[in-house]
Amino acid sequence: MQEGLSRKITNVAVRVGWLIDGYGRPALKDRLITIDDGVIRKIAVLRPRDPAAPGTINMSDYTILPALVDSHVHLFMSGTVDLSYRKQQLEAGFDWIKGPIERHLRQHLASGVIAVRDGGDRQAHALRYKATIQLIGSKLPYINAAGSAWHRAGRYGRLIARSPAGGQSLASAIAADELQVDHVKIVNSGLNSLVKFGHATTPQFSADELRGAVDAAGKKGLKVMVHANGSLPVKIAVDSGCHSIEHGFFMGRENLLKMADREIYWIPTAGTMAAFAAHLKKSGQDDSVAQRNLEHQLEQIRLAKRFGVRIAAGTDAGSLGVHHGSSLVEELSLLQQGGLTIEEAICCAGENGAGLIGRRDIGRLKAGLPATFIAVKGCPLDSIAGLAAVEAMYCNGESVPALKAED
């Protein structure tokens, strides 16, 4: 880290080379950020020849951008391809799994991630970690957790979800649930085929069932995230009034138009398919369908940008080959391949990610908001890969230690 970067940046002015504000707007060159009591008070144009005022922190060799949000993770799982270890994690009790969860959170911090949105695990370990371990320790990254998701008995989702009890509707199960979750996660389709391009599974829940579920969650003040791939499963979720579509492979043009009109967020998790393709190729298996799946998802991202769909960057970290923290840069790179500018891609992990979890204090940099940002040496505008080397992270003007750990 550059000598000018201190543990605390408050009651000072910071001279920065480039500023990306998280709104998707073009990067700003040479800015002077005034910070007082952990809050950004002013962002002004800096003329390079202006002398630095006494006490000014020089970060002119850095790009400053908002600390990031990963909008879809599974904290209880690692991205390892070691199937025996993955099985161990799936079956582990809380006393054992809290170690990997803590390691994954540290990996997120090391990659500049200030908040994660957890998509659930069958035993609600991530939610318990937040409510017990994190409560008495570090509060970072911020965790929004679904606890245990919901799926239909006998269908995909058993590893991250539970099903309503016999004779109980999905809506009544959500209404009766005593877990203090941050949002509700519902699984409404299966996985994407890696051998048959475009194959879609049938919906797990009917339109009436999902509308009832969203209404039940709404009465508890909770948003609903829906795992859905394929046109019909996504259509049912969108028409139900859900707040976000997770994955959304092969959902099609009409669903994207509806999502834009109804301001429903989309978390494409394109990196999962890239990871599958890489794993298949490395193991000597046919990766052609996975590659086609990925290309189709990138085409949908291009359409989503044209239609004005709100995209939030989520990695599905914990999936095979998708590692916590580092995979967010890979996801942002894929969004860029899907037609977004670097600044627009960062917006997906900035303002959009923060908005999805209801946080107005992170994800953006402007006067009046907390000084919560990351610093990257040099200018990453030519390649989003520059974000892989986060040198410093600040939350409310305070330096955040970010120690890396192996996945």
N, C-alpha and C positions, 0 to 999 in steps of 0.2 A: 504494500500500500504506500502511496506517495506520502512523504513526511508531512505535507500540509493537511492531510486528513486526520482529524482529531477524534477522540472518543465522543465528544459532545460538540454539536454545532448549534449554538443558541446565542442570541444577543450579538450576532455578527453578520457580516455580509460574505457571501460565497461567490467567487468569480468562477463561472463554468464555461467550458468551451462550446458545448452543445446541450440543448434542453429539449427533451421529448415530453410533452405534457400529459400524454395518456388519452387525449381526446381524439386521436387519429389525425391531427393536423400536422403539416410539415414541421420538421425539426427547426428549432431556433438556434442561431449561432451567436456566441458571445453574449451571455446574459449575466446580470448581477442579481443574486437572490438574497434578499434581506430576511433573516430568520430571528425571531424574538420569542423566547419562552416556548420553543418547540413548534412555532407556527410560522408559516411563510407570510410575511407582511407585504412584500413587494417583489415583483420580478421586472427588472428594467433592462433596457438595451445597454450594452456595454461597448464602448468604442475601444478597440484593442490598444490604442495609444494612451488611453486615460491612465494616469498613475493610480496604483492601488492605494486605497485609504488604509491608515494604520489598523491592524487587526483583521484585515480582509484575508479570508482563507482562499488560497489559490488552488482551484481545481480546473484550471484552464485546459489541462490535457485530458479532461474527462467528459464523457457524455452522462448527463443526469436524466433519469427517467423514474416514473413511479415504481415502487415495489410492486411485484406482480401477484396475480391471483390465478391459481390453478383450479378451474371450475369443475373438475371431475377426477377424483382420486379414490383409491381404496387403501387406506392407511395400514390395514392389517396384513396386506400382501406385499411382497417384494417383486421386483421385475425380473427376478432370476428365472433362468430356463431349467434349473435343477428341479426336476419333477418331484423328487423325494422331499426336498426342502419345501416346495410349494404345498405338498400334502401335509407336511408337519404344521405349516402355518394355518392351513384351513382347519385343522383339528385341534389346535392349541387352545389352552385355557388362558385366561387373562393374565395371570401371573407371569406366564412365559411370553405372551405376545406383546406385552407393554414395552419390552426391550426393542423389538423391531419397529414398533410404532414410533418410539422416540427417535430411533435412528433415521427413519423416513422423514420425520419432521425436521431434523437437523439437515438432511439433504436438501429439503425445500429451502430452508433459510440460506444455505450455502449457494443456492442458485437464484437468490433474490426474491423468493416467494414469501409474501407476507401473510397470505391467507389461502386456505384450501377448503374445498367443498367436497365432503366425503359422500360417496354414493352407496355406502352401506356395507355391512358384513353380517352374516347370519346371527352371530352372538352379540352384536352391537358393541364390540370391543372399542372401536374408535370413539363412540359416544361415551362409554364408561371412562376411557382415558381422559377425555376432555373434562368430564365431571369430577374426576378424582385426582389423578396424577397432575394434569396440567393446571388444575385449580390452585395447587399449592406450590407449583414450580413456575417455569417460564410460561408466559401467556402467548408466546409466539412459536410458530405461526398461529394466527387465529384459525380456529376450526369450526366449520359448520358441518354438522353430522346428521345423517339420515337414520342413524341407529341400525336397525335391521329393515331392509326393504320389504316389499310385498310382491308376491308372484302367485300364480295359480298352481295348486298342488299338481304334481306330475309334469309340469312344464319347466323350461329353463329358468334358472335363478336360485336354485336351492343353496348355492354356496354363499350368496349374499343376502338372501331373503327368506321370509317365512310366508306361509299361506294362511288365509282366514280359517278359523276352526270350522269343523263340519257344520253345515247349516247356517253359517254366519256369512253375511255379505261382506264385500270388500269395504264398503262405506261404514258399516257397523263395526268392523274390525278396527278401522282407523279411528273411529269415534271413541272406542273403548280402550284404545292403546294407552298405557300408562307411561311409556317412555317419553322423556322430555326432549324430543327431537327438535332440530332446527328447521327441517323440511321433510317432506314425505317423498320417498322414492318408490315408484311402481314399475315393474317389469311387464311390458305389454307385447313382447315378441321374443324370438329366439336370437341366436347368434347368426352371423353371416357365414354362408357356406364358403369353404376354401377349395371346393372341388367343382362346384356348379355356379357359374357366374350369374348373379342377379336372383338367385333362389331366395324367396321370402317365406318366412313361417307365418302361420295364421295368428291373429291377435289372441292374446291370453284373456282379455276382458272385453265385454261388449261395450257399445257406446253408452248405454244406460248405466252399466256398472262403473265405468270410468267417470262419468258425469257425477254420479253419486259420491264417488271417492273424492273428487276434487272439491265438491261442496262440503263434505265432512271435514276435509283438511282445512278448508277456508274458515269454517266455524271455530277452528282452533287457532286461527291466525297463521296457518302454515301454507307455504307454497309447495307445489308438486312438480317433481322432476320425473320424466317418463323415459325409460329405456325403450326405444322403438326403432326397428328397422323395417323397411318395406312400406309401400304406399298405404295399405289399409291400416296396419297398426299405428302408423303415424297420424293418419287422418282421424282415427278415433280419439287419439290423444289430443290432437289440436282442437277438434270440435268439443272436447270435454272442458276446455278452458284451462288446460295445464299451463304451467309457467315456462317450462323448458323441455326441449326434445334432446335426449342424449343419444349420440351416435347418428341416427337418421340416415343410414346408408339406404340408397335406392328409394327414398321417399318421394322423389319426383317434383316436378315444377309446380303443380297445383298446391301441394302442401307448403312449399316454400313461399308462394304468393300469400297464402292464408297466414302463415307465420309472420310475414312482414306486416300485413294489415293489422294483425292482432297483437303485435309487439311481443311475440313469443320468442324467447332466446333459443338459439341452436348451439349445441356443443358437439362439433363434428368428430372429435377424437380420431382424426385421420392417421395419427401416428401409430395407433394400434394395428392398422392394416400394414403399414410400412414395417412394423416390427415382426408381424406374422410372416410377411414376404421374406424378410432377411433371415428369419429362423428357418423357414422351409428351404431356402436356397443353401444355407450353410449346412443343413443336415442332409442335403442331396435329394430333397423332395421337390415336386413340381410347385413352383411359386407363381405360375402364370395367372391363376385366378385371383390370388391375393393382389397381384400387381394391377390387374384390371379393376378390381374392387377399389383400390386406392385411386386410380385415375378417374374412375367414375365419381368418387367422393370429391376430388379436386374440381371436377366439372360442376358439381352441385355447389361448391363454395363460390365458384365464379358466378353462377346464377344468383346465389344468395347475396353477393355484393351488389349485383345489378338491381335486385329487387329491394334492397335495403333491409335484409334480415339482420337482426342483432345477433352477431356471433360472439360467443364467449369461448376463450381458449381453455380446453380441458384435455388432459392427457390420458385419462383412465390408468394412471400410474398404479402399478401392482399387477397389471395384465402382463402376459408373457412377453418379456423383452422390453417392457415399458418401465423405466426406472424413475423413482421419485426425484423430483427436482430437475435433473438434467434433461428429462424428456420434454420439458416445457419449451425449451429453445427449439427442439426438433419439431414440436407442434407448430410453433410460430413460423418456422421456416416453411412448413407445408402450407400454412395459410398464405404465406407470400407466394408460393408456387401456384396457389389457387387464385391469384390475381390481386391480393391485397398489397398495399405498400408496407414498408417496414413499420411506419407509424400507425397504420391501420391495424396491422397485426398486433402491435403492442397495445393498442386500444382494446383489443379483444381480451387481453390479460390485464388491462388497466381499468378504464371506466366501465366497460361492459361486465367484466368479472366482478368488480365491486358492486355494481348495480344489481347483479343477479343475486347476491347474498345480502342486499339491503344495506351496504356500507357506503356512506357518503364521505368518510374521512380518509379513505385510501383510494388508490387507483388513478388519481389525478394530481397534477401539480398546478396550483394557482394561489393567488393571494387569499388568505383567510383559511386555508386548509393546513393540516399538520404537515410538518416537514418529514414526510415518510417517503424515502426514495432510495434508489440504488445508484452506484457510480460504476461506470465501465471505462477503463482506460482507452483513450483514443476516441475515434468516431466510428460507430458500428453501422453507419448508414449504407455502406456499400455491401454489407453482409450481416444478416441478423445473427450469424454464428458468433459475432463479437460479444453477444450477451452471455456466452458460455463462461466468460471470465469476469464475473462480478467481483469487484475489488472491495467494495464497501456497501453497507446497508444501514440506513438510519430509520428509526421509528420515533416520531415526535421529537426529532432533533438529537436523539440518543443513538450511539453506535450499537448495532446488534451483532454480537459474536455469532459467527457462522462457521462452525467446525464441521468439516466433511467427514462422512463415515462411509464405509463400504456397503454396497447393497447386497 
